[in-house]
Amino acid sequence: MAQRMERLITGSDTLRMLARFLIVGMAGTLLDFTLFTLLHIQFGLTGLLANTFSYSAGIVNNYLIHRRWTFATRPQKAAGRQFAQFAAISLSALVANTLVVLLLAPAFRPFFADQVHASLLAKVCATGVGVAWNFLANHRWTFGEVVQLDRPASIAISLRALRARREGE
Protein backbone atom coordinates (compact mmCIF):
# COMPACT_ATOMS: atom_id res chain seq x y z
CA MET A 1 0.00 0.00 0.00
CA ALA A 2 2.82 2.41 0.88
CA GLN A 3 4.55 1.70 -2.45
CA ARG A 4 1.30 2.31 -4.31
CA MET A 5 0.86 5.69 -2.57
CA GLU A 6 4.50 6.57 -3.32
CA ARG A 7 3.99 5.79 -7.04
CA LEU A 8 0.84 7.88 -7.08
CA ILE A 9 2.59 10.81 -5.44
CA THR A 10 5.68 10.61 -7.68
CA GLY A 11 3.94 9.42 -10.91
CA SER A 12 2.50 11.59 -13.66
CA ASP A 13 2.29 15.30 -12.97
CA THR A 14 -1.50 15.50 -12.76
CA LEU A 15 -1.86 12.34 -10.64
CA ARG A 16 0.95 13.48 -8.38
CA MET A 17 -0.68 16.88 -7.97
CA LEU A 18 -4.06 15.27 -7.27
CA ALA A 19 -2.57 12.97 -4.62
CA ARG A 20 -0.78 15.87 -2.99
CA PHE A 21 -3.92 18.02 -3.26
CA LEU A 22 -5.92 15.37 -1.38
CA ILE A 23 -3.24 15.02 1.31
CA VAL A 24 -3.10 18.79 1.83
CA GLY A 25 -6.91 18.92 1.85
CA MET A 26 -7.07 16.30 4.60
CA ALA A 27 -4.46 18.19 6.63
CA GLY A 28 -6.37 21.45 6.11
CA THR A 29 -9.61 19.79 7.19
CA LEU A 30 -7.91 18.45 10.32
CA LEU A 31 -6.59 21.95 11.08
CA ASP A 32 -10.07 23.43 10.48
CA PHE A 33 -11.78 20.93 12.80
CA THR A 34 -9.10 21.20 15.50
CA LEU A 35 -9.09 24.99 15.48
CA PHE A 36 -12.90 25.10 15.41
CA THR A 37 -13.06 22.80 18.43
CA LEU A 38 -10.52 24.86 20.37
CA LEU A 39 -12.11 28.21 19.54
CA HIS A 40 -15.69 27.08 20.09
CA ILE A 41 -15.38 24.70 23.04
CA GLN A 42 -12.23 25.85 24.83
CA PHE A 43 -12.45 29.60 24.26
CA GLY A 44 -16.23 29.97 23.99
CA LEU A 45 -16.46 31.70 20.61
CA THR A 46 -19.80 31.34 18.86
CA GLY A 47 -20.00 28.56 16.27
CA LEU A 48 -20.20 31.07 13.43
CA LEU A 49 -17.16 33.04 14.59
CA ALA A 50 -15.13 29.92 15.39
CA ASN A 51 -16.00 28.43 11.98
CA THR A 52 -15.07 31.65 10.17
CA PHE A 53 -11.63 31.72 11.81
CA SER A 54 -10.96 27.99 11.47
CA TYR A 55 -12.09 27.81 7.83
CA SER A 56 -10.00 30.89 7.01
CA ALA A 57 -6.94 29.33 8.67
CA GLY A 58 -7.51 26.22 6.56
CA ILE A 59 -7.61 28.31 3.39
CA VAL A 60 -4.33 30.09 4.24
CA ASN A 61 -2.65 26.83 5.29
CA ASN A 62 -3.75 24.98 2.17
CA TYR A 63 -2.74 27.81 -0.15
CA LEU A 64 0.77 28.00 1.30
CA ILE A 65 1.33 24.23 1.10
CA HIS A 66 -0.17 23.97 -2.38
CA ARG A 67 2.06 26.80 -3.60
CA ARG A 68 5.21 25.26 -2.10
CA TRP A 69 4.50 21.53 -2.59
CA THR A 70 1.43 20.45 -4.59
CA PHE A 71 1.92 22.83 -7.50
CA ALA A 72 5.61 23.67 -6.92
CA THR A 73 6.54 22.72 -10.49
CA ARG A 74 4.11 25.26 -11.94
CA PRO A 75 5.19 28.80 -12.83
CA GLN A 76 4.71 31.17 -9.90
CA LYS A 77 2.30 34.08 -10.13
CA ALA A 78 2.34 37.06 -7.78
CA ALA A 79 1.44 35.62 -4.37
CA GLY A 80 -1.28 38.17 -3.57
CA ARG A 81 -3.10 37.62 -6.86
CA GLN A 82 -2.72 33.87 -6.61
CA PHE A 83 -4.00 33.80 -3.02
CA ALA A 84 -7.03 35.88 -4.05
CA GLN A 85 -7.80 33.33 -6.77
CA PHE A 86 -7.35 30.45 -4.32
CA ALA A 87 -9.57 32.10 -1.71
CA ALA A 88 -12.27 32.84 -4.31
CA ILE A 89 -12.31 29.20 -5.41
CA SER A 90 -12.36 27.99 -1.79
CA LEU A 91 -15.28 30.25 -0.93
CA SER A 92 -17.18 29.29 -4.08
CA ALA A 93 -16.64 25.64 -3.10
CA LEU A 94 -18.09 26.40 0.33
CA VAL A 95 -21.19 27.88 -1.34
CA ALA A 96 -21.49 24.91 -3.71
CA ASN A 97 -21.01 22.49 -0.83
CA THR A 98 -23.78 24.17 1.15
CA LEU A 99 -26.15 24.18 -1.83
CA VAL A 100 -25.55 20.48 -2.52
CA VAL A 101 -26.29 19.63 1.12
CA LEU A 102 -29.44 21.75 1.07
CA LEU A 103 -30.64 20.18 -2.18
CA LEU A 104 -29.74 16.55 -1.51
CA ALA A 105 -30.61 16.16 2.17
CA PRO A 106 -34.38 16.40 1.54
CA ALA A 107 -34.05 14.09 -1.48
CA PHE A 108 -32.27 11.45 0.63
CA ARG A 109 -34.70 11.78 3.56
CA PRO A 110 -37.16 9.07 2.35
CA PHE A 111 -34.36 6.49 2.40
CA PHE A 112 -33.39 7.02 6.05
CA ALA A 113 -35.10 6.77 9.41
CA ASP A 114 -33.97 10.28 10.38
CA GLN A 115 -32.83 13.54 8.85
CA VAL A 116 -29.32 13.26 10.33
CA HIS A 117 -28.34 10.30 8.16
CA ALA A 118 -29.83 11.92 5.07
CA SER A 119 -27.81 15.07 5.80
CA LEU A 120 -24.63 13.06 6.32
CA LEU A 121 -24.98 11.34 2.95
CA ALA A 122 -25.70 14.72 1.35
CA LYS A 123 -22.54 16.08 3.03
CA VAL A 124 -20.47 13.21 1.61
CA CYS A 125 -21.78 13.99 -1.89
CA ALA A 126 -21.18 17.70 -1.37
CA THR A 127 -17.62 17.03 -0.25
CA GLY A 128 -16.96 15.10 -3.45
CA VAL A 129 -18.31 18.00 -5.51
CA GLY A 130 -16.20 20.48 -3.53
CA VAL A 131 -12.98 18.48 -3.86
CA ALA A 132 -13.47 18.03 -7.61
CA TRP A 133 -14.25 21.74 -8.11
CA ASN A 134 -11.34 22.86 -5.91
CA PHE A 135 -8.80 20.67 -7.68
CA LEU A 136 -9.93 21.42 -11.22
CA ALA A 137 -10.28 25.17 -10.71
CA ASN A 138 -6.99 25.53 -8.82
CA HIS A 139 -5.15 23.22 -11.22
CA ARG A 140 -6.35 25.24 -14.22
CA TRP A 141 -6.68 28.80 -12.92
CA THR A 142 -4.87 29.52 -9.65
CA PHE A 143 -1.82 27.38 -10.31
CA GLY A 144 -2.26 27.11 -14.09
CA GLU A 145 0.12 28.24 -16.76
CA VAL A 146 1.03 31.91 -16.63
CA VAL A 147 0.22 33.58 -19.93
CA GLN A 148 2.23 36.70 -20.59
CA LEU A 149 1.83 38.74 -23.72
CA ASP A 150 4.88 40.30 -25.22
CA ARG A 151 3.98 44.00 -24.94
CA PRO A 152 5.63 45.15 -28.16
CA ALA A 153 3.87 42.33 -30.03
CA SER A 154 0.48 43.14 -28.49
CA ILE A 155 0.97 46.83 -29.28
CA ALA A 156 1.89 45.97 -32.87
CA ILE A 157 -1.22 43.80 -33.16
CA SER A 158 -3.34 46.66 -31.79
CA LEU A 159 -1.80 49.15 -34.23
CA ARG A 160 -2.45 46.79 -37.16
CA ALA A 161 -6.07 46.40 -36.05
CA LEU A 162 -6.46 50.20 -35.86
CA ARG A 163 -4.97 50.68 -39.33
CA ALA A 164 -7.22 47.99 -40.79
CA ARG A 165 -10.23 49.63 -39.20
CA ARG A 166 -9.32 53.06 -40.57
CA GLU A 167 -8.77 51.64 -44.05
CA GLY A 168 -12.18 49.97 -43.90
CA GLU A 169 -13.97 53.27 -43.11
BELDA-V257543 format. One record per backbone hydrogen bond with DSSP energy under -1.0 kcal/mol. CO is the residue of the C=O (numbers start at 0). NH is the residue of the N-H. If there is no record, write none. Layout:
CO NH
CO NH
This chain:
0 4
1 5
2 6
3 7
4 8
5 9
6 10
11 15
12 16
13 17
14 18
15 19
16 20
17 21
18 22
19 23
20 24
21 25
22 26
23 27
24 28
25 29
26 30
27 31
28 32
29 33
30 34
31 35
32 36
33 37
34 38
35 39
36 40
36 41
37 42
38 44
45 49
46 50
47 51
48 52
49 53
50 54
51 55
52 56
53 57
54 58
55 59
56 60
57 61
58 62
59 63
60 64
61 65
62 66
63 67
64 68
64 69
65 70
68 71
70 73
77 81
78 82
79 83
80 84
81 85
82 86
83 87
84 88
85 89
86 90
87 91
88 92
89 93
90 94
91 95
92 96
93 97
94 98
95 99
96 100
97 101
98 102
99 103
100 104
103 107
104 108
107 110
108 111
113 117
114 118
115 119
116 120
117 121
118 122
119 123
120 124
121 125
122 126
123 127
124 128
125 129
126 130
127 131
128 132
129 133
130 134
131 135
132 136
133 137
134 138
135 139
136 140
137 142
149 153
150 154
151 155
152 156
153 157
154 158
155 159
156 160
157 161
158 162
159 163
160 164
161 165
162 166
163 167
